[in-house]
Amino acid sequence: MSHKTATKNESAGAAFFLAILILFAGGCGTPKHAVWYHPEKTLEQAEEDMKNCYFEAFLAKRQNPVPEKFSNVEKDPKADIESGAAECMKQAGYRRISAQKLEPPVRTKSGVAHTMPYSIAGN
């Protein structure tokens, strides 16, 4: 391999690494959309509750995969599971709130529960 080719490969690798670093850094701040928040829950409790709600919604969808009537939500199984998880979070006392309205020591976190993204907040 020539010196020019090696330098070109190193430059491409450095550019790729920099692009990945920027993408990860951009996602590490406060979520720009609403988060699930319960004033009496820690971030860890909120994450556990969110995962449990998604799991319960997933199980409910598996038990009744084909509803008798199709609404817009039920046409998309993923949307149906998200709707079920949202109802579960509401029943557990969580509410959706803009992340910008939260103040320290409240922490936020985004993640994936059972293949579906979520954003939560907690103390």
MMTF fields as JSON, N, C-alpha, C and O atoms, coordinates in Angstrom:
{
  "mmtfVersion": "1.0.0",
  "mmtfProducer": "UNKNOWN",
  "numBonds": 491,
  "numAtoms": 492,
  "numGroups": 123,
  "numChains": 1,
  "numModels": 1,
  "chainsPerModel": [1],
  "groupsPerChain": [123],
  "chainIdList": ["A"],
  "bondAtomList": [4, 2, 8, 6, 12, 10, 16, 14, 20, 18, 24, 22, 28, 26, 32, 30, 36, 34, 40, 38, 44, 42, 48, 46, 52, 50, 56, 54, 60, 58, 64, 62, 68, 66, 72, 70, 76, 74, 80, 78, 84, 82, 88, 86, 92, 90, 96, 94, 100, 98, 104, 102, 108, 106, 112, 110, 116, 114, 120, 118, 124, 122, 128, 126, 132, 130, 136, 134, 140, 138, 144, 142, 148, 146, 152, 150, 156, 154, 160, 158, 164, 162, 168, 166, 172, 170, 176, 174, 180, 178, 184, 182, 188, 186, 192, 190, 196, 194, 200, 198, 204, 202, 208, 206, 212, 210, 216, 214, 220, 218, 224, 222, 228, 226, 232, 230, 236, 234, 240, 238, 244, 242, 248, 246, 252, 250, 256, 254, 260, 258, 264, 262, 268, 266, 272, 270, 276, 274, 280, 278, 284, 282, 288, 286, 292, 290, 296, 294, 300, 298, 304, 302, 308, 306, 312, 310, 316, 314, 320, 318, 324, 322, 328, 326, 332, 330, 336, 334, 340, 338, 344, 342, 348, 346, 352, 350, 356, 354, 360, 358, 364, 362, 368, 366, 372, 370, 376, 374, 380, 378, 384, 382, 388, 386, 392, 390, 396, 394, 400, 398, 404, 402, 408, 406, 412, 410, 416, 414, 420, 418, 424, 422, 428, 426, 432, 430, 436, 434, 440, 438, 444, 442, 448, 446, 452, 450, 456, 454, 460, 458, 464, 462, 468, 466, 472, 470, 476, 474, 480, 478, 484, 482, 488, 486],
  "bondOrderList": [1, 1, 1, 1, 1, 1, 1, 1, 1, 1, 1, 1, 1, 1, 1, 1, 1, 1, 1, 1, 1, 1, 1, 1, 1, 1, 1, 1, 1, 1, 1, 1, 1, 1, 1, 1, 1, 1, 1, 1, 1, 1, 1, 1, 1, 1, 1, 1, 1, 1, 1, 1, 1, 1, 1, 1, 1, 1, 1, 1, 1, 1, 1, 1, 1, 1, 1, 1, 1, 1, 1, 1, 1, 1, 1, 1, 1, 1, 1, 1, 1, 1, 1, 1, 1, 1, 1, 1, 1, 1, 1, 1, 1, 1, 1, 1, 1, 1, 1, 1, 1, 1, 1, 1, 1, 1, 1, 1, 1, 1, 1, 1, 1, 1, 1, 1, 1, 1, 1, 1, 1, 1],
  "groupList": [{"groupName": "MET", "atomNameList": ["N", "CA", "C", "O"], "elementList": ["N", "C", "C", "O"], "formalChargeList": [0, 0, 0, 0], "bondAtomList": [1, 0, 2, 1, 3, 2], "bondOrderList": [1, 1, 2], "singleLetterCode": "M", "chemCompType": "L-PEPTIDE LINKING"}, {"groupName": "SER", "atomNameList": ["N", "CA", "C", "O"], "elementList": ["N", "C", "C", "O"], "formalChargeList": [0, 0, 0, 0], "bondAtomList": [1, 0, 2, 1, 3, 2], "bondOrderList": [1, 1, 2], "singleLetterCode": "S", "chemCompType": "L-PEPTIDE LINKING"}, {"groupName": "HIS", "atomNameList": ["N", "CA", "C", "O"], "elementList": ["N", "C", "C", "O"], "formalChargeList": [0, 0, 0, 0], "bondAtomList": [1, 0, 2, 1, 3, 2], "bondOrderList": [1, 1, 2], "singleLetterCode": "H", "chemCompType": "L-PEPTIDE LINKING"}, {"groupName": "LYS", "atomNameList": ["N", "CA", "C", "O"], "elementList": ["N", "C", "C", "O"], "formalChargeList": [0, 0, 0, 0], "bondAtomList": [1, 0, 2, 1, 3, 2], "bondOrderList": [1, 1, 2], "singleLetterCode": "K", "chemCompType": "L-PEPTIDE LINKING"}, {"groupName": "THR", "atomNameList": ["N", "CA", "C", "O"], "elementList": ["N", "C", "C", "O"], "formalChargeList": [0, 0, 0, 0], "bondAtomList": [1, 0, 2, 1, 3, 2], "bondOrderList": [1, 1, 2], "singleLetterCode": "T", "chemCompType": "L-PEPTIDE LINKING"}, {"groupName": "ALA", "atomNameList": ["N", "CA", "C", "O"], "elementList": ["N", "C", "C", "O"], "formalChargeList": [0, 0, 0, 0], "bondAtomList": [1, 0, 2, 1, 3, 2], "bondOrderList": [1, 1, 2], "singleLetterCode": "A", "chemCompType": "L-PEPTIDE LINKING"}, {"groupName": "ASN", "atomNameList": ["N", "CA", "C", "O"], "elementList": ["N", "C", "C", "O"], "formalChargeList": [0, 0, 0, 0], "bondAtomList": [1, 0, 2, 1, 3, 2], "bondOrderList": [1, 1, 2], "singleLetterCode": "N", "chemCompType": "L-PEPTIDE LINKING"}, {"groupName": "GLU", "atomNameList": ["N", "CA", "C", "O"], "elementList": ["N", "C", "C", "O"], "formalChargeList": [0, 0, 0, 0], "bondAtomList": [1, 0, 2, 1, 3, 2], "bondOrderList": [1, 1, 2], "singleLetterCode": "E", "chemCompType": "L-PEPTIDE LINKING"}, {"groupName": "GLY", "atomNameList": ["N", "CA", "C", "O"], "elementList": ["N", "C", "C", "O"], "formalChargeList": [0, 0, 0, 0], "bondAtomList": [1, 0, 2, 1, 3, 2], "bondOrderList": [1, 1, 2], "singleLetterCode": "G", "chemCompType": "PEPTIDE LINKING"}, {"groupName": "PHE", "atomNameList": ["N", "CA", "C", "O"], "elementList": ["N", "C", "C", "O"], "formalChargeList": [0, 0, 0, 0], "bondAtomList": [1, 0, 2, 1, 3, 2], "bondOrderList": [1, 1, 2], "singleLetterCode": "F", "chemCompType": "L-PEPTIDE LINKING"}, {"groupName": "LEU", "atomNameList": ["N", "CA", "C", "O"], "elementList": ["N", "C", "C", "O"], "formalChargeList": [0, 0, 0, 0], "bondAtomList": [1, 0, 2, 1, 3, 2], "bondOrderList": [1, 1, 2], "singleLetterCode": "L", "chemCompType": "L-PEPTIDE LINKING"}, {"groupName": "ILE", "atomNameList": ["N", "CA", "C", "O"], "elementList": ["N", "C", "C", "O"], "formalChargeList": [0, 0, 0, 0], "bondAtomList": [1, 0, 2, 1, 3, 2], "bondOrderList": [1, 1, 2], "singleLetterCode": "I", "chemCompType": "L-PEPTIDE LINKING"}, {"groupName": "CYS", "atomNameList": ["N", "CA", "C", "O"], "elementList": ["N", "C", "C", "O"], "formalChargeList": [0, 0, 0, 0], "bondAtomList": [1, 0, 2, 1, 3, 2], "bondOrderList": [1, 1, 2], "singleLetterCode": "C", "chemCompType": "L-PEPTIDE LINKING"}, {"groupName": "PRO", "atomNameList": ["N", "CA", "C", "O"], "elementList": ["N", "C", "C", "O"], "formalChargeList": [0, 0, 0, 0], "bondAtomList": [1, 0, 2, 1, 3, 2], "bondOrderList": [1, 1, 2], "singleLetterCode": "P", "chemCompType": "L-PEPTIDE LINKING"}, {"groupName": "VAL", "atomNameList": ["N", "CA", "C", "O"], "elementList": ["N", "C", "C", "O"], "formalChargeList": [0, 0, 0, 0], "bondAtomList": [1, 0, 2, 1, 3, 2], "bondOrderList": [1, 1, 2], "singleLetterCode": "V", "chemCompType": "L-PEPTIDE LINKING"}, {"groupName": "TRP", "atomNameList": ["N", "CA", "C", "O"], "elementList": ["N", "C", "C", "O"], "formalChargeList": [0, 0, 0, 0], "bondAtomList": [1, 0, 2, 1, 3, 2], "bondOrderList": [1, 1, 2], "singleLetterCode": "W", "chemCompType": "L-PEPTIDE LINKING"}, {"groupName": "TYR", "atomNameList": ["N", "CA", "C", "O"], "elementList": ["N", "C", "C", "O"], "formalChargeList": [0, 0, 0, 0], "bondAtomList": [1, 0, 2, 1, 3, 2], "bondOrderList": [1, 1, 2], "singleLetterCode": "Y", "chemCompType": "L-PEPTIDE LINKING"}, {"groupName": "GLN", "atomNameList": ["N", "CA", "C", "O"], "elementList": ["N", "C", "C", "O"], "formalChargeList": [0, 0, 0, 0], "bondAtomList": [1, 0, 2, 1, 3, 2], "bondOrderList": [1, 1, 2], "singleLetterCode": "Q", "chemCompType": "L-PEPTIDE LINKING"}, {"groupName": "ASP", "atomNameList": ["N", "CA", "C", "O"], "elementList": ["N", "C", "C", "O"], "formalChargeList": [0, 0, 0, 0], "bondAtomList": [1, 0, 2, 1, 3, 2], "bondOrderList": [1, 1, 2], "singleLetterCode": "D", "chemCompType": "L-PEPTIDE LINKING"}, {"groupName": "ARG", "atomNameList": ["N", "CA", "C", "O"], "elementList": ["N", "C", "C", "O"], "formalChargeList": [0, 0, 0, 0], "bondAtomList": [1, 0, 2, 1, 3, 2], "bondOrderList": [1, 1, 2], "singleLetterCode": "R", "chemCompType": "L-PEPTIDE LINKING"}],
  "groupTypeList": [0, 1, 2, 3, 4, 5, 4, 3, 6, 7, 1, 5, 8, 5, 5, 9, 9, 10, 5, 11, 10, 11, 10, 9, 5, 8, 8, 12, 8, 4, 13, 3, 2, 5, 14, 15, 16, 2, 13, 7, 3, 4, 10, 7, 17, 5, 7, 7, 18, 0, 3, 6, 12, 16, 9, 7, 5, 9, 10, 5, 3, 19, 17, 6, 13, 14, 13, 7, 3, 9, 1, 6, 14, 7, 3, 18, 13, 3, 5, 18, 11, 7, 1, 8, 5, 5, 7, 12, 0, 3, 17, 5, 8, 16, 19, 19, 11, 1, 5, 17, 3, 10, 7, 13, 13, 14, 19, 4, 3, 1, 8, 14, 5, 2, 4, 0, 13, 16, 1, 11, 5, 8, 6],
  "groupIdList": [1, 2, 3, 4, 5, 6, 7, 8, 9, 10, 11, 12, 13, 14, 15, 16, 17, 18, 19, 20, 21, 22, 23, 24, 25, 26, 27, 28, 29, 30, 31, 32, 33, 34, 35, 36, 37, 38, 39, 40, 41, 42, 43, 44, 45, 46, 47, 48, 49, 50, 51, 52, 53, 54, 55, 56, 57, 58, 59, 60, 61, 62, 63, 64, 65, 66, 67, 68, 69, 70, 71, 72, 73, 74, 75, 76, 77, 78, 79, 80, 81, 82, 83, 84, 85, 86, 87, 88, 89, 90, 91, 92, 93, 94, 95, 96, 97, 98, 99, 100, 101, 102, 103, 104, 105, 106, 107, 108, 109, 110, 111, 112, 113, 114, 115, 116, 117, 118, 119, 120, 121, 122, 123],
  "secStructList": [7, 7, 2, 2, 2, 2, 2, 2, 2, 2, 2, 2, 2, 2, 2, 2, 2, 2, 2, 2, 2, 2, 2, 2, 2, 2, 6, 1, 1, 7, 7, 1, 1, 3, 3, 3, 3, 7, 6, 6, 7, 7, 2, 2, 2, 2, 2, 2, 2, 2, 2, 2, 2, 2, 2, 2, 2, 2, 2, 2, 2, 2, 2, 1, 1, 1, 7, 1, 1, 7, 7, 2, 2, 2, 2, 1, 2, 2, 2, 2, 2, 2, 2, 2, 2, 2, 2, 2, 2, 2, 2, 6, 6, 7, 3, 3, 3, 3, 4, 4, 4, 7, 7, 6, 6, 7, 3, 3, 3, 3, 3, 3, 3, 6, 6, 3, 3, 3, 3, 3, 3, 3, 7],
  "xCoordList": [0.859, 0.0, 0.899, 1.873, 0.594, 1.411, 1.159, 0.171, 2.053, 1.944, 0.683, 0.023, 0.346, -0.852, -2.121, -3.049, -2.168, -3.347, -3.503, -4.616, -2.414, -2.469, -2.946, -3.777, -2.437, -2.839, -4.318, -5.036, -4.769, -6.171, -7.063, -8.1, -6.675, -7.448, -7.486, -8.522, -6.35, -6.307, -7.215, -7.904, -7.227, -8.087, -9.558, -10.368, -9.905, -11.287, -11.71, -12.834, -10.816, -11.108, -11.304, -12.21, -10.461, -10.582, -11.878, -12.535, -12.25, -13.498, -14.697, -15.65, -14.659, -15.741, -15.861, -16.964, -14.732, -14.738, -15.293, -16.072, -14.909, -15.395, -16.903, -17.613, -17.392, -18.839, -19.614, -20.659, -19.12, -19.773, -19.746, -20.743, -18.627, -18.502, -19.503, -20.117, -19.673, -20.624, -22.048, -22.847, -22.377, -23.716, -24.022, -25.108, -23.062, -23.29, -23.353, -24.184, -22.505, -22.512, -23.811, -24.326, -24.345, -25.596, -26.773, -27.753, -26.699, -27.806, -27.697, -28.559, -26.665, -26.433, -27.032, -26.943, -27.621, -28.183, -29.597, -30.052, -30.288, -31.677, -32.528, -32.365, -33.436, -34.315, -35.118, -35.554, -35.308, -36.009, -37.525, -38.266, -37.986, -39.409, -39.855, -39.054, -41.097, -41.65, -41.097, -40.774, -40.998, -40.529, -41.604, -42.438, -41.58, -42.473, -41.858, -40.682, -42.656, -42.13, -43.128, -44.327, -42.621, -43.397, -42.556, -41.42, -43.075, -42.257, -41.717, -40.782, -42.277, -41.841, -40.978, -40.674, -40.59, -39.824, -38.4, -38.158, -37.478, -36.112, -36.037, -36.956, -34.951, -34.758, -34.727, -35.251, -34.12, -34.042, -35.431, -35.748, -36.251, -37.617, -38.439, -39.219, -38.268, -39.002, -38.611, -39.464, -37.337, -36.89, -37.475, -37.921, -37.477, -38.048, -39.549, -40.055, -40.262, -41.695, -41.961, -42.887, -41.149, -41.328, -41.129, -41.926, -40.083, -39.823, -40.953, -41.377, -41.434, -42.543, -43.809, -44.531, -44.086, -45.281, -45.189, -46.176, -44.016, -43.858, -44.017, -44.622, -43.475, -43.587, -45.045, -45.506, -45.773, -47.196, -47.987, -48.851, -47.694, -48.388, -48.061, -48.931, -46.814, -46.396, -47.142, -47.635, -47.22, -47.932, -49.418, -50.011, -50.013, -51.437, -51.659, -52.652, -50.748, -50.874, -50.722, -51.405, -49.837, -49.658, -50.891, -51.226, -51.572, -52.752, -53.943, -54.832, -53.962, -55.053, -54.452, -54.553, -53.822, -53.125, -54.034, -53.606, -55.279, -56.181, -57.462, -58.34, -57.572, -58.784, -59.987, -59.845, -61.185, -62.41, -62.601, -62.968, -62.36, -62.46, -61.073, -60.327, -60.744, -59.44, -59.562, -60.277, -58.863, -58.736, -57.402, -56.671, -57.078, -55.807, -54.628, -53.622, -54.744, -53.666, -53.505, -52.38, -54.599, -54.532, -54.037, -53.64, -54.05, -53.522, -52.014, -51.442, -51.366, -49.921, -49.636, -49.842, -49.168, -48.944, -48.005, -48.208, -46.981, -46.036, -46.748, -46.518, -47.604, -48.354, -49.314, -49.536, -49.877, -50.783, -50.035, -50.555, -48.832, -48.024, -47.637, -47.7, -47.239, -46.888, -48.082, -47.935, -49.257, -50.47, -50.762, -51.141, -50.585, -50.789, -49.787, -50.14, -48.539, -47.501, -47.784, -47.582, -48.252, -48.585, -49.729, -49.697, -50.72, -51.844, -51.361, -51.793, -50.478, -49.906, -49.141, -49.279, -48.342, -47.58, -48.519, -48.274, -49.588, -50.565, -51.205, -51.371, -51.564, -52.184, -51.221, -51.657, -49.929, -48.916, -48.605, -47.771, -49.273, -49.089, -48.09, -47.783, -47.577, -46.636, -47.409, -48.568, -46.746, -47.326, -46.237, -45.047, -46.678, -45.724, -45.458, -46.39, -44.194, -43.803, -42.609, -41.772, -42.548, -41.418, -40.142, -40.112, -39.105, -37.84, -37.252, -36.549, -37.527, -36.993, -37.615, -37.047, -38.767, -39.429, -38.889, -39.199, -38.092, -37.537, -36.275, -35.492, -36.092, -34.915, -34.143, -34.724, -32.826, -32.035, -32.604, -33.069, -32.583, -31.782, -32.459, -31.988, -33.546, -34.211, -33.269, -32.687, -33.135, -32.284, -33.169, -34.295, -32.677, -33.424, -32.596, -31.371, -33.31, -32.644, -33.524, -34.748, -32.898, -33.594, -33.012, -31.822, -33.855, -33.395, -34.365, -35.202, -34.245, -35.102, -35.619, -34.847, -36.93, -37.559, -38.295, -39.237, -37.855, -38.507, -38.619, -39.684, -37.542, -37.38, -38.05, -38.085, -38.588, -39.271, -38.584, -38.302, -38.311, -37.617, -38.503, -39.725, -37.854, -38.569, -37.69, -36.472, -38.301, -37.605, -38.291, -39.513, -37.477, -38.011, -37.243, -36.178, -37.798, -37.13, -37.398, -38.429, -36.471, -36.645, -35.6, -34.635, -35.806, -34.881, -33.65, -32.764],
  "yCoordList": [-1.174, 0.0, 1.229, 1.279, 2.198, 3.398, 4.317, 4.165, 5.26, 6.231, 7.083, 7.396, 7.461, 8.27, 7.502, 8.076, 6.213, 5.402, 5.24, 5.325, 5.011, 4.858, 6.144, 6.104, 7.283, 8.58, 8.836, 9.344, 8.481, 8.658, 7.797, 8.269, 6.534, 5.642, 6.16, 6.096, 6.674, 7.223, 8.443, 8.612, 9.287, 10.475, 10.083, 10.68, 9.079, 8.616, 8.028, 8.25, 7.285, 6.7, 7.785, 7.693, 8.806, 9.902, 10.673, 11.067, 10.892, 11.602, 10.788, 11.348, 9.479, 8.609, 8.655, 8.784, 8.552, 8.6, 9.931, 9.957, 11.022, 12.347, 12.454, 13.016, 11.926, 11.967, 11.177, 11.633, 10.014, 9.199, 9.937, 9.947, 10.546, 11.296, 12.444, 12.675, 13.155, 14.267, 13.756, 14.371, 12.639, 12.073, 11.687, 11.972, 11.035, 10.639, 11.851, 11.889, 12.825, 14.031, 14.792, 15.36, 14.816, 15.52, 14.877, 15.557, 13.578, 12.886, 12.804, 12.202, 13.391, 13.22, 14.323, 14.248, 15.315, 16.406, 16.111, 14.969, 17.132, 17.01, 16.678, 17.294, 15.71, 15.413, 16.652, 17.424, 16.833, 18.016, 17.829, 18.788, 16.622, 16.322, 16.013, 16.069, 15.697, 15.424, 14.121, 13.185, 14.089, 12.903, 12.464, 13.268, 11.2, 10.703, 11.077, 10.805, 11.708, 12.179, 11.927, 12.162, 11.45, 11.284, 11.944, 11.524, 12.962, 13.724, 12.916, 13.359, 11.756, 10.96, 9.761, 8.911, 9.692, 8.535, 8.951, 10.057, 8.031, 8.239, 7.904, 7.305, 8.291, 7.966, 6.454, 5.943, 5.747, 4.289, 3.649, 2.701, 4.164, 3.65, 3.946, 3.105, 5.137, 5.501, 4.59, 4.174, 4.283, 3.401, 2.002, 1.39, 1.497, 0.178, 0.168, -0.777, 1.221, 1.316, 1.366, 0.72, 2.132, 2.239, 0.887, 0.485, 0.192, -1.117, -2.097, -2.873, -2.059, -2.941, -2.609, -3.513, -1.314, -0.918, -1.377, -1.855, -1.238, -1.711, -3.231, -3.759, -3.929, -5.382, -5.81, -6.712, -5.171, -5.489, -5.211, -6.001, -4.085, -3.742, -4.753, -5.126, -5.19, -6.197, -7.511, -8.133, -7.928, -9.172, -9.068, -10.012, -7.916, -7.718, -7.814, -8.391, -7.258, -7.318, -8.75, -9.158, -9.513, -10.92, -11.752, -12.676, -11.423, -12.187, -11.872, -12.706, -10.686, -10.284, -9.65, -8.437, -10.465, -9.907, -9.321, -8.45, -9.784, -9.291, -8.773, -9.562, -7.461, -6.912, -7.038, -7.151, -7.015, -7.121, -5.911, -6.059, -4.723, -3.493, -2.865, -2.869, -2.335, -1.708, -0.201, 0.442, 0.357, 1.812, 2.157, 1.257, 3.434, 3.829, 3.269, 2.871, 3.234, 2.718, 1.214, 0.719, 0.495, -0.957, -1.464, -2.625, -0.629, -1.042, -1.21, -1.98, -0.499, -0.564, -1.2, -0.549, -2.452, -3.121, -2.347, -2.324, -1.715, -0.95, 0.231, 0.511, 0.919, 2.046, 1.56, 2.252, 0.386, -0.183, -0.474, -0.216, -1.001, -1.281, 0.024, 0.124, 1.024, 2.323, 2.946, 3.54, 2.821, 3.349, 2.647, 3.288, 1.335, 0.567, 0.947, 1.062, 1.14, 1.537, 2.929, 3.178, 3.839, 5.192, 5.157, 5.877, 4.339, 4.219, 3.659, 4.116, 2.684, 2.095, 3.152, 3.213, 3.978, 5.023, 6.037, 6.48, 6.403, 7.336, 6.742, 7.431, 5.47, 4.806, 4.707, 4.643, 4.695, 4.633, 6.021, 6.151, 7.057, 8.406, 9.269, 10.376, 8.791, 9.58, 10.536, 10.299, 11.611, 12.537, 12.949, 12.912, 13.343, 13.813, 15.287, 16.073, 15.654, 17.035, 17.374, 16.521, 18.63, 19.081, 18.993, 19.451, 18.415, 18.264, 19.616, 19.716, 20.65, 21.978, 22.575, 23.5, 22.065, 22.588, 21.968, 22.436, 20.931, 20.254, 20.956, 21.461, 20.978, 21.63, 20.631, 19.689, 20.836, 19.942, 19.93, 20.965, 18.81, 17.606, 16.565, 15.43, 16.912, 15.952, 15.613, 16.497, 14.326, 13.838, 13.262, 12.842, 13.237, 12.656, 11.552, 11.511, 10.666, 9.585, 9.149, 9.098, 8.839, 8.253, 6.876, 6.645, 5.968, 4.621, 3.859, 4.448, 2.55, 1.682, 0.58, -0.084, 0.398, -0.677, -1.574, -1.147, -2.813, -3.782, -3.238, -3.311, -2.703, -2.159, -0.809, -0.326, -0.18, 1.103, 2.186, 1.981, 3.334, 4.399, 5.048, 5.1, 5.546, 6.254, 7.356, 7.336, 8.316, 9.35, 9.488, 9.608, 9.469, 9.537, 10.569, 11.027, 10.934, 11.839, 11.357, 10.743, 11.637, 11.26, 11.925, 12.509, 11.829, 12.443, 11.584, 11.944],
  "zCoordList": [0.0, 0.0, 0.0, 0.751, -0.813, -0.907, 0.281, 1.0, 0.477, 1.563, 1.413, 2.403, 0.164, -0.087, 0.28, 0.851, -0.044, 0.265, 1.774, 2.292, 2.475, 3.93, 4.578, 5.485, 4.132, 4.681, 4.406, 5.267, 3.203, 2.837, 3.727, 4.194, 3.973, 4.843, 6.278, 6.939, 6.757, 8.115, 8.219, 9.225, 7.206, 7.206, 7.196, 7.906, 6.392, 6.329, 7.673, 8.123, 8.309, 9.62, 10.673, 11.501, 10.644, 11.608, 11.38, 12.344, 10.14, 9.833, 10.302, 10.844, 10.101, 10.544, 12.064, 12.596, 12.767, 14.227, 14.721, 15.674, 14.097, 14.48, 14.255, 15.089, 13.149, 12.866, 13.925, 14.389, 14.306, 15.337, 16.671, 17.393, 17.001, 18.247, 18.305, 19.346, 17.218, 17.161, 17.322, 18.028, 16.676, 16.808, 18.247, 18.751, 18.913, 20.302, 21.224, 22.132, 21.011, 21.85, 21.674, 22.638, 20.481, 20.217, 20.924, 21.227, 21.193, 21.831, 23.342, 23.982, 23.931, 25.356, 26.21, 27.435, 25.635, 26.417, 26.846, 26.778, 27.284, 27.689, 26.468, 25.415, 26.599, 25.466, 25.054, 25.908, 23.773, 23.275, 23.286, 23.071, 23.531, 23.533, 24.961, 25.895, 25.119, 26.444, 27.014, 26.281, 28.329, 29.035, 30.025, 30.442, 30.395, 31.439, 32.775, 33.014, 33.662, 34.943, 36.066, 35.911, 37.19, 38.422, 39.512, 39.735, 40.199, 41.151, 42.328, 42.994, 42.594, 43.741, 43.342, 44.178, 42.092, 41.618, 41.239, 40.756, 41.474, 41.013, 39.527, 38.968, 38.906, 37.493, 37.295, 36.304, 38.225, 38.125, 38.259, 37.54, 39.171, 39.318, 38.071, 37.624, 37.51, 36.293, 35.138, 34.355, 35.033, 33.959, 34.137, 33.166, 35.359, 35.627, 35.323, 34.717, 35.744, 35.462, 33.964, 33.473, 33.233, 31.777, 31.116, 30.269, 31.493, 30.891, 31.223, 30.366, 32.46, 32.841, 32.057, 31.636, 31.857, 31.098, 29.647, 29.088, 29.03, 27.657, 27.595, 26.661, 28.589, 28.592, 28.752, 28.052, 29.668, 29.854, 28.58, 28.199, 27.917, 26.675, 25.579, 24.792, 25.531, 24.553, 24.794, 23.853, 26.063, 26.381, 26.044, 25.523, 26.345, 26.025, 24.521, 24.077, 23.735, 22.275, 21.779, 20.839, 22.402, 21.995, 22.304, 21.563, 23.407, 23.784, 22.887, 22.717, 22.319, 21.431, 20.175, 19.99, 19.304, 18.145, 17.067, 16.31, 16.986, 15.944, 16.603, 16.952, 16.772, 17.39, 16.464, 15.247, 17.071, 16.277, 15.382, 14.216, 15.903, 15.111, 15.041, 16.02, 13.894, 13.723, 13.855, 13.086, 14.83, 14.912, 14.251, 13.837, 14.147, 13.545, 14.332, 13.743, 15.662, 16.487, 16.287, 16.214, 16.2, 16.117, 14.765, 14.658, 13.74, 12.437, 12.5, 11.728, 13.41, 13.576, 14.931, 15.955, 14.977, 16.261, 17.183, 18.397, 16.616, 17.432, 18.094, 19.27, 17.353, 17.913, 18.994, 19.987, 18.804, 19.794, 21.097, 22.183, 20.992, 22.18, 22.865, 24.09, 22.082, 22.679, 23.376, 24.445, 22.79, 23.4, 24.721, 25.701, 24.744, 25.97, 27.05, 28.223, 26.649, 27.605, 28.157, 29.346, 27.301, 27.753, 28.764, 29.762, 28.515, 29.453, 30.784, 31.842, 30.74, 31.949, 32.753, 33.975, 32.083, 32.775, 33.423, 34.545, 32.725, 33.301, 34.546, 35.552, 34.482, 35.627, 36.81, 37.96, 36.537, 37.593, 38.159, 39.055, 37.643, 38.176, 37.427, 37.87, 36.308, 35.505, 34.608, 34.264, 34.242, 33.264, 32.299, 32.613, 31.109, 30.091, 30.352, 30.524, 30.382, 30.633, 29.75, 29.454, 29.338, 28.529, 29.36, 30.503, 28.799, 29.516, 29.903, 30.909, 29.125, 29.424, 30.69, 31.271, 31.129, 32.324, 33.604, 34.699, 33.477, 34.647, 35.115, 34.311, 36.427, 36.996, 37.843, 38.383, 37.962, 38.819, 40.222, 40.699, 40.889, 40.644, 39.761, 39.697, 39.078, 38.195, 37.044, 36.414, 36.786, 35.704, 34.611, 34.881, 33.394, 32.272, 31.629, 31.739, 30.957, 30.25, 29.093, 29.213, 27.986, 26.841, 26.613, 26.829, 26.177, 25.938, 25.063, 24.381, 25.089, 24.297, 25.213, 25.905, 25.207, 25.97, 24.985, 24.317, 24.907, 24.008, 22.584, 21.972, 22.067, 20.712, 20.497, 19.365, 21.552, 21.37, 22.191, 23.372, 21.581, 22.294, 23.352, 23.215, 24.421, 25.475, 26.045, 25.868, 26.728, 27.472, 28.82, 28.902, 29.887, 31.234, 32.037, 31.623, 33.2, 34.122, 35.532, 35.805, 36.419, 37.814, 38.676, 38.181, 39.964, 40.928, 41.125, 41.9]
}
